[in-house]
Amino acid sequence: MATVNITKQFKSLLTETVKFRGEVIMIDETLNRAKVKWGSYNIWVSAISSLSVGDNVLVEDTSIISKLPILPYYDVEVL
């Protein structure tokens, strides 16, 4: 009977990439990059065409993947 390593199976489900939603606060067209606000951080990432300041974007690792639709966004704090 084969041994099942639950920890190894769980780790195989996790991805190494980091994805997050951010807001474009500055665009540098000469270097094709954008400064994105992510929580309390501002980071530079590779941009895509047709971006404008204030757009919500999906960032994967260090690149903008796509623009996101404008939807209501709420932070919920559970006490």
HELIX and SHEET records of a PDB file:
HELIX    1   1 ILE A    6  LEU A   13  1                                   8    
SHEET    1   A 5 TYR A  41  SER A  46  0                                        
SHEET    2   A 5 ARG A  33  TRP A  38 -1                                        
SHEET    3   A 5 LYS A  19  ASP A  28 -1                                        
SHEET    4   A 5 ASN A  56  GLU A  60 -1                                        
SHEET    5   A 5 SER A  63  LYS A  67 -1                                        
END                                                                             
